[in-house]
Amino acid sequence: QDDAHIICTREQVEDEISAALFFSLNILKQFNFKTFKLYISTKPKEKYVGSSDDWNLAEHSLKQSVEKTGIPYEIDEGGGAFYGPKIDIKIEDAIGRQWQCSTIQFDFNLPTQFSMNFINKNGEKEKPFMIHRALLGSLERFFGILIEHYGGWFPLWLAPIQCRILTISSDVNSYSQDVLDSLKKRNWRVECDSSSEKIGYKIRQAISGKIPLLIIIGKNEMNDKTISIRQKNNSLGSMTLDQFLEKFDNSNSNIIDNDN
């Protein structure tokens, strides 16, 4: 669940909108989305709830917050929901298609329906503003967009299986198990293919499964206490496990991206 409802005073509205907008953009940037377009939907011409004063304040706050980002935006006149104006964030994927994901939406309806109020600085009851914030929108749709955006090659931190160990012969199973255990202790999502299949077949299977990193272990690696690394179709050579861990940080979204 990536939704949240922010309850705030009239004076806090613009700061809260700006914080929610910048937070949403930063989250999307972590997934390597770089191009955005913003849309502001304003008050419908006929059916709506809330006072004109509240709508004017909300729309002004949305515009001010959007302009701070420097990102191109459009106004969808009359396109808001009956209960409040909103910002929609559209992301551009790797092949230039736009997708609507994040939404920052005022809700003038629920505070009224639930008779919400607080005591303001003058000691008087005042109805708060409610801001609904959805960071990713539909999670299923967002992951569908991610799969297409990366062509299935998720960055290391996001990949379900980050690394697969491939053995060349059964003689190295014990050493491979040690490597597997060491990586799991460091919270790597890793598995080992110690089947009797030929190494070429194992590599092809791992690549077709979009595994970001492959560790290949044969007798030479076992004797030298090293591991051989492949990334997609590229050999990165041999290194010790400590060197591997120093080179690849499994929590860092910038290690492997769609261009590598």
Secondary structure, 3 states (H helix, E strand, C coil): CCEEEEEECHHHHHHHHHHHHHHHHHHHHHCCCCCEEEEEECCCCCCCCCCHHHHHHHHHHHHHHHHHHCCCEEEECCCCECCECEEEEEEECCCCCEEEEEEEEECCCHHHHCCCCEECCCCCEECCEEEEEECCCCHHHHHHHHHHHHCCCCCCCCCCCCEEEEECCHHHHHHHHHHHHHHHHCCCCEEEECCCCCHHHHHHHHHHCCCCEEEEECHHHHHHCCEEEEECCEEEEEECHHHHHHHCCCCCCCCCCCCC
